[in-house]
């Protein structure tokens, strides 16, 4: 057993010129059976004991890149220098990267996190032999590119399937996606952190008993957006064998930052930096205290929040000016249509009413919808329709199709939620899945398992979810993949959890979520999207079923409006 005093000695290490605190294990506290030799040095893990008698091994807080502090702020991730001694990886990190959480409990925008955050966690089954060769899930958390941390995701449900789980922190918000659209700050640092972590896994996972040739990249929401961006990044090809994308893709409002240069200079303005020179702006930002930058980030988010439907996410990926280390230099949808992405199987889909997770904010939109009735051209169409006539036509046709009363004024909350879900999730996710299915196997799903128990859990946690709205909201499906503190699943919900994690396990092992008939999965064989107009999908509810063309009538309607409008 490992000593309770395994925290050991606190030593100081110099990494790429930055001084950071690193915890090492003293020699009299070694447990060589739980040590792993990585390319950067030896780490000491711990055994996690579960209530039902099983256990797994955990390695917390392994540095996969140098701390992006001081001169490394707003730069691509740098490699970690090799350390001496045994790194203590037995204790969960207390904080992730800098984040701004949007909650309706306490302060609306809650700030937390640190810049010294580029660490990964590895969770492994108890090895049955030294030759164990486990499949790996590499998970990218979501959070609108401004919040989230790896430490929130307990891997217990997945490790039970003899999978190795890797999750990690990456820069978000201002720190991960500041872009001046030139050499001052190229942007996409969060995506580049993800790629650095993916490379780290490829180099080191074999030492943990994992198979570097069977790494499945998975993500939810902005994590799913990120996973698809990694698929179109040629340097990532060959580092994973499959991708799981839940509730997010690149072409929608979540996928691309608008006005990134203006946002960068707005931040400078909030902080009293008066310059039109992007290099001087970024150099000034590098010298400021974290607290001031965090305050400026929150101000920008708050100022843009009322226009979220029009502007999309404040901080997210950008098309970079072409340079040697650019992550993205071309339109993502053009790359997908050309087949310029990793040729690996994809499992993707959504919940039945994604935007319901923000349902309690819908009453705040009533005034906006009143304005849309008076001035239909200001309705946020989410499809880059720019002409006045095109915008007017879009608003007119949407009212007819979606609203029983043919009015923005008398629209119901359910009608608003469904329209926004279709615009921001259903349409873009369906379109991308169909386009990619021409080149790779794509398995499509819709999560429709609805319980008040999980809705109340999310609402009590501060999410502005409206329980009265129809369907299943954004995030509700994640509860059946990861174990969250304070949530006890009902027997029926636990059965859904077993099925969801078995699907992930099958996909990680075989590249197919239902390789054989399985009573647990109700003997379903899940078909790929074919090269026809139909889009079959797995409907996930109390009972599984294979259905066709989820809201495809509305997807096609919106596509036709976009194609026929200027």
N, C-alpha and C positions, 0 to 999 in steps of 0.2 A: 504494500500500500504506500501511497505517496504521503509524505509528511504534511501536516496542516500548515507548516511554516515554509511551504515550498516557494513562497514569493521570493525568498533568497535575498541576494544583495542587489542594491540599485547602483549600477555603474553608469558611466557616461560614455557615449560613443559619438564619434564624429562621422557624420554621413554626408558626403558631398558638401562639405563646408558648413553644414547646419548642425548645431548641438541639440541633441534630443535625449530624453531619458529612456533607457532601455533596461528592462528587468532581466537579470540572469540568475541561474540556479547555482548555489554554492556546491562544491564537490561532495560534501557529506550528505547532500540531499538529492543526488542523482538517482534516477530510476531508469536504467538503460533500456528496459523492456518497453518503455513508453517514449523513447527518443527516436527522432527521425533526422537523418542527415539530408538537408536541402543543399542546393547549389551555393547558398549564401552562408550556411552554417548549420550547426546542430540545434534542434529545438526539443523542448521537453513538453509532452502532452499530459493529459489527465484522463482518467476513466470516469464516465458519467453513468451513475446507477439510476435506473428507472423504477417506477413503482411496481411494475409487474415482474420484477426480477431480472430483466434483461439489462444490458448496458452497451455503451459504445465509447469510442475514444474521441476526444476533442482536442484540437490544437488552435488556440485563440490568439489573435493579434500577431500574425506572421507578416512582417513587412514585405510587400511585393514591389514597392518603389520607395524612393527617398521622400522624406517629408517635404511637401511643396511650400516651404516657408521662405520668407524674405526674398532673396533674389530668384527663387524658384516659383514664387507666386505668379500665376498667370503664364505658366510655361508648361510644355509637355513634361510628362513624368520622367524622372531620372532614375537610373538603376541604383539598387542598394549595394553598398560595399559589404564585402564578406566580414562577418564578425567572428571574434574569438570567444571561447567558452560555450555554455549551453543556454540558449535563450529560453526564458520562462514563458511558455505558451499555455499555461494552466488556468488562467483567469480571464473571464470575459472583459472586453474593453468596456469602459464606462461611458464612452461617447463615440459617436460616429463623426462624419464630416459636418461642416457647417451647414445648418438647415433652417428653414423657416416653415413651421407647421401651421396649417390652417385648420383651426378647430373652433367649435362654438361653445366650448367650456373654457373658462378663464379668458386670457387674452386671445383675440382673434388670430393674431400672428405671433406664434411662440418661437423664439430664437434659441438655438442650442448648438452644440457641436464644437469641433476644433479643426484647425487646419492640418495638424499632424495626425492624419487619419487613413493613410493608404495602407491598410492592413487587411489580410484575408483570414478567414476561419476555415479549418478543414475538419470534417466530421467523418469518421470511418467506422464500419462494423468491426467487431472483434475478429481479428484475422484467424481464419481456420488453418492457414499454413503460410509460410514465408512466400509462397508462390501465388498468393491470392491476387486476382486480377479483376477488381471490381469496376463496373461502369461508374461514370462520374456525372453528377449534375452540377453545372456551373451556373449559379443563380444571380441575376441582376435585379435588384429590388426596384420598385416603382416609387412614385411620389412627385409627379409633375416636374421632375428635374430640379426641385427645390427642397425636397425633404426625403427622409428615409435613412435607415442604417441597417447594416447586416445583423446586428445584435438582436433585432426585433424578431428574427425568423428562427424559431426552434425547429431543428431538422428531424425530430424524433420519428415522425410519421414516415419519412422517406428512408431513413437509415434502416428501419425495420425490414426494408426490401433488399437488403444487402447492396446498397448504393453508397458511394462516397459523395458527400455534399460539400461544395465549396461556395461560400458566399463572402462578400468583401464590401468595403466601403469605397466609394468613388466621389470625386468632387461634383457638386451640383450648384445651382444658383449662380451667383456672380462669380464664384471661384472656379466653377467648372465650365461656364459658357459665356464669359465676358468676351465680346468680339467687337473690335473696331473696324472689321472688314478689311484690314490691311496688316502690315507687319508689326504694327503696334501691339496687337493681340489677335492672333488668328482665331482663337476659340476652339470649341470641341474638346477641351481638356478632360471633361468627364468621360467622353467616348474613348479618349486615348488612355485614360486610367483603366478603363474596362479591358482594353486590348492588352495593356501591360499585365493585368491580372491573368488574362487568358494565356498569355505567353508563359507566365510564371507556372501556371497549372501544367502546361505542356512539358516544361522542363523538370518539374518536381513531383508530379502526382504519382509516378511509379514508386517513389520511395515510401509513399503512404499505402501502397497496395492497390493503387488505381491503374486503370488502363488508359494511357494517353491517346489511344486510338478510338476510345469509346467515351468521349466527352460530349455531353448534350448541353447546349447553351439554352437557358430558359430565363424568362423575364415576365413581369406583369406591368401593365400600364406603360409608363415611360421606360420601364425596364424591358418591356416587349419592343417598344420603339427602338431602344438601344440595340437589342439583339438583332433586329432586322437591319439596322445600320451596320452592325458588324458583318452581316452577311454580304453587304455590297462593298466591304473594305477588302481589297484583294490580299493584303498582308495577313488577314485572319484566316484565309482559306487553308484547310488542312489541320486546323487546330481543334475542330469539333466535327462530330459525325451527324448531328441533328440539332434542330432548334424547336423550342416550345415558346410560343408567343401568346400571352393572355391579355386581351383587351387593349391592344395598342399596335399601331403600325406607323409608317413614316409620312404618308401624304396628307393626313388629317391635321386638325388644329394642334394636336400634341406634338407633331413631328418636326416643325421648322420655325425658328425664331424670326419674327418680323422686326424691322427697324433696329437691328442689333447695334449699329453704330450710334444711333440717337440715344438708345438706352445707356450705352457706355458713357456718353458725354453727359447725360442726365445725372448719372451717379456722381460724376465729377462735379457737376454743378451743386448737387446736394451737399457735397463735402467741401465746397469753396475752392475748387480747383478751376481756375480760369485759364483755359487754353483751347486752341483749335487743333493742336498738334497731338495726334494719337499716341506717339511715343512718349511725349512729356506727360500726357494724361496717365498712361499705364505706369510709368516710372514713379509718378506721385502716389498712385494707388498702392504700389508695392511698399511704400514707406509708412503707410498708415496703420494704426492699431486695428486689430480684428473687430473690436466693438464698434468702431466708427463705420467700418465697411458693412458690418451686419445691420446697423441702423439704416444705412443708405439703401441696402438691398431691400429691407422691409418697406421703406418709403416708396421705392419704385414699384414693388409688387402691389402695394396698396393703391397707388395712383392709377395703375393700369387695370386693376381688378374689375372695376365697373364696365370696362370695355373688353373683358376677356373673350366674349363670343366673337368679337370683331378681330382682335389682335392675336388671339391664341396665347400660348404660354409665354411668359416673360423671358425666361431663360431656357433655351433648348438648342439643339444643333443648328449649325449654319453652314452654308456653302462657303468654303474658305477661298481666299485668294490662292492661286496655284503656287505651291512651293514644295520642297523636297519631302517634308514630313506632313503634308496635308492629309487629313482624314477623308474629307469630302470636297470635291471640286465640281461635281455635276449634279443635276436634278435627280433625286432618288427614283422617282417614278420612271424617268427615261431609262435609267439603268435596269430597273425591273423589267420593263417592256422589252428591253434588248437581251434579257437573260444574263446580264452581267452581275451575277451574284453566286454565292456558294451553292454548289449542286448537292445539297443534302436534304433529307426529308424534313418537312415542316408540319407541326401540329399547332393549329391556331384557331381562335374564335373569340367569343365574347359572352357576356351575360345578356339577358333578354331586355333589360332596360337600364343601361349603364348610368345614365345621368341622374337616376333616382338617388344616387349617393349624395347629390347636392340638392335634393328635393326641398329641404327647408329654406333654401335661398330663392326658390322659384317665386314666392310672393314679392321678393324684391325686384323681380323682373317685370312686374305688372305695369309699372310706369313706362318701361322701355317698350313693352308691347303696345301700349297706348300710342306712343310716338310712332311705332311702325305703321299703325293704322292711318295716321295723318301723313307720314312721310315714308312710304314703303321702300324707297331706295336706300334707306339706312339700315334695313334688315340685314343682319350678318349672314350671308349665304354660305360661307365656308368653302366656296368653290371658285374663288378668284374671278367672279363675274364683275367686270369693271364699268361697263357702260350704264348710263342712267336707265335706258330702255330695258336692258337686260335685267338689272336689279328690280325694276318695277314689275316686269313679267314674272320673275322668280317669286316675288312676294305674293303676287296675285294667284299664281298657280298653287303655291304651297297652302294658302288659305283654303282653297277649294279641296285640296287633297287630304289635308290633315285635320281641319277644324270643322266640326259639324255645323257651327253657326256661321262659318265663312267670315270670321272676324277675329282680328288680333285682340280686340277689347274683351270679348266674351269667351276667350279660349280657356279651357280647363287646365289644371295642373298636370293631369295625365297626358293631355295633348301636347303641352309644352315639353314635358320630359321625353315623350316618344319622338317628337320632331328633333330635339337636340341630340338624343341618342343616335338617331339615324344619321344626322349630319356629321357628328363627331366620331362615331364609332362604327355603326352598322355598315354604312356605305363604304368608307375607306377600307375597313378590314375585309369586307367581302370582295371589293375590287382587287385589292392586293393579292388575296388568296387565289382568286380566279386567274389573275395574270401569272402568278408564280407557278400555278398548277400546270402550265404549258411546258415547264422545264423540269420540275421536281415533283415527287409525291407530296401532296398536301392533304392533311386530315383536318376537317373543319368541324367545329362543335358550337353549340349554344347551351349555356348553363341556365337551367330554368328551375332548379330545386329551390323553392321558396319557403323559408321558415321565419317566423317572428323572433325566435330565439336568437338567431345570428344577427338579425336586423337590430334588435335591441342592444346586443353586445356592441355593435359598431356605433350606434347612436350614443350609448352611455360612454363610449370612448372619445366622444367629441366630434364624430363625423356628422355633417348636417344631413343625414339620411332621413327621408320622409317615409315612415312605415306604411302610410296609407296608399302610397302610389303602387300601381300594378307592377308585376314583374320582379326581376332580381337585379340588384344594383351592382355597380362597379365595386370591386373588392370582396363581395360576398363569397365568391368561389375560392379565393385565396385561403380562406379559413379551413378548407378541406385538404389543403396541401401542407400547411405549416401549423404547428401547435402554438396557440397564443395563450399567454397567461391569463387566467381568470375565466376562460370559456370551457365549460364542460359540455361536450356534445351529447345529445340525446341518442339512444340506441339507433334510431332511424338515421340521424345525421352521421353517426359513426360509420354506418354501413356505406353511406355516400363517400365518406373520407377514405375508407378502404378501397372503394372502386376507383376514386380519383388517383390515389397514389399508385394503385396497380397499373393504371393507364400510363402514368409517368415511368414507372419501372419497366414496363414492356417496351415503351418507346426508346428508353435509354439503352436497353439491351439489344433490341432487334430492329429499331428504326420503324416499328409498326406497333400501334397501341393495342391491337387485338390480333396477334399472330396466330392464335389458335382459339377454338371455342372454349370459353371459360364460364362455369356457372356463376362465379362471383360477378362477372360482367354481363350476366343474364344472357350468355351465349350469343352476344352481338358480334358480328364481324363488320368492322367499320371501314367503309369504302373510301378510297381516295376521290378527290374531285376529278371527274372525267373531262375529256376534251369535248364536252357538249355544253349546251346552255344551262342544263340543270346543275344545281350545287347541292349534293347530298351532305347531310351533317348529322352528327350524333347529338340527339337531344338528351341532355343530362337532367334527369328528374328522379323522383322516387323509383321510377322504372325508366330504363334506357330504351331508346328507340331510334331507328334511322329514319329521318325525315328529309324533305327536299325544300330548298329555296326559301330559307328564313327571310321574311320581309323583302323578298326579291322584287316584288311589285313596286315597293317604295324605293329600293335601290335603283332599279331601272328608271323609275320616274325622275329621280334626282339626277341620274346620269344624263338622261335625255335633255333635261332642263339646262344642265351645264354645257352640253354639246351644242345646243341650239340658241344659246345666249352669247352675246358678244362680251 
